[in-house]
Amino acid sequence: MASEDLKKEIHFALENATLGRTLGNFCKTYPARREKSYAGVDFEKTRKKIAEVKSYAAEHIDEMIAEFTTNCEARGGHVYHAKSTEDAMEWIRHWLTEQGVQNIGKFKIMGFWKNLE
């Protein structure tokens, strides 16, 4: 989205009284709520634990993939091991076509919609 379009969208959203009030309250209360939610968290310990987990995963990736595949297939799932992003996208396109899917959507904070035709 272009910068000007985003600015227009923000201004339009803020003209909504309920949304404007909600965003205003959020801006005022967020810093204190964030600080409270992290009270007692040892960030250095957490950082070290994250580094350990990432390191373990990197060192055992093949084993973890094999375990995931086994567990998924045991529950009736299917796993496709793509060799590249393009390979994965092609597999997904093929599968969606095979299923007769014409549209897909992904909605979270930002919206995404793609017509497959």
C-alpha positions in Angstrom: 0.0 0.0 0.0 1.4 3.4 -0.9 2.2 5.8 1.9 -0.6 8.2 0.9 -3.1 5.4 0.8 -2.1 4.3 4.2 -2.4 7.9 5.6 -5.9 8.2 4.1 -6.9 4.8 5.6 -5.6 5.9 9.0 -7.4 9.2 8.9 -10.6 7.5 7.8 -10.3 5.0 10.6 -9.7 7.7 13.2 -12.9 9.5 12.1 -14.8 6.5 13.5 -15.5 7.6 17.1 -15.4 4.2 18.7 -12.2 3.2 17.0 -10.6 6.6 17.7 -11.5 6.3 21.4 -10.2 2.7 21.5 -6.9 3.6 19.9 -6.6 6.6 22.2 -7.1 4.4 25.3 -4.7 1.8 23.9 -2.0 4.5 23.4 -2.4 5.7 26.9 -2.5 2.4 28.7 -0.1 0.3 26.6 3.2 1.3 28.2 2.0 0.5 31.7 0.3 -2.8 30.7 3.4 -3.9 28.7 5.6 -3.2 31.7 3.2 -5.1 34.0 3.0 -8.1 31.7 6.8 -8.4 31.7 7.1 -7.9 35.5 9.4 -10.6 36.9 10.7 -11.8 33.5 14.4 -12.4 33.4 15.2 -11.2 29.9 18.8 -12.5 30.0 17.7 -15.9 31.0 15.0 -15.9 28.4 17.4 -14.8 25.7 19.8 -17.6 26.6 17.0 -20.2 26.6 15.8 -19.0 23.1 19.4 -19.2 21.8 19.7 -22.8 23.2 16.4 -23.9 21.6 17.3 -22.4 18.3 20.8 -24.0 18.4 19.3 -27.4 19.3 16.8 -27.1 16.4 19.5 -26.1 14.0 21.6 -29.1 15.0 18.8 -31.6 15.0 16.7 -30.3 12.1 16.6 -33.6 10.1 15.6 -35.6 13.2 12.8 -33.0 14.0 11.5 -33.1 10.4 11.4 -36.9 10.4 9.6 -36.9 13.8 7.1 -34.3 12.7 6.5 -36.2 9.4 6.0 -39.5 11.3 3.6 -38.0 13.8 1.6 -36.1 11.3 1.2 -39.0 8.9 0.2 -41.3 11.9 -2.7 -38.9 12.5 -3.8 -39.0 8.8 -2.0 -35.9 7.7 0.2 -35.5 4.6 3.6 -33.9 4.5 5.3 -32.6 1.4 9.1 -31.9 1.6 9.6 -29.0 -0.8 13.1 -28.5 -2.2 12.6 -24.8 -2.8 10.0 -22.0 -2.4 9.1 -22.4 -6.0 8.6 -26.2 -5.5 6.4 -25.5 -2.5 4.3 -22.9 -4.3 3.9 -25.3 -7.3 2.8 -28.1 -5.0 0.3 -25.8 -3.3 -1.1 -24.6 -6.6 -1.5 -28.1 -7.9 -3.2 -29.3 -4.7 -5.6 -26.3 -4.6 -6.5 -26.9 -8.3 -7.0 -30.6 -7.6 -9.4 -29.7 -4.7 -11.3 -27.2 -6.9 -10.3 -24.2 -4.8 -10.8 -20.9 -6.7 -10.1 -18.4 -4.0 -8.0 -18.3 -0.9 -7.9 -15.8 1.9 -5.5 -15.0 4.7 -6.6 -12.5 7.3 -4.7 -11.3 10.3 -3.6 -7.8 11.0 -3.3 -7.1 7.3 -5.6 -8.7 4.7 -4.6 -10.9 1.8 -6.8 -12.2 -0.9 -5.8 -13.8 -4.1 -7.9 -15.0 -7.0 -6.4 -18.2 -8.3 -7.9 -17.8 -11.8 
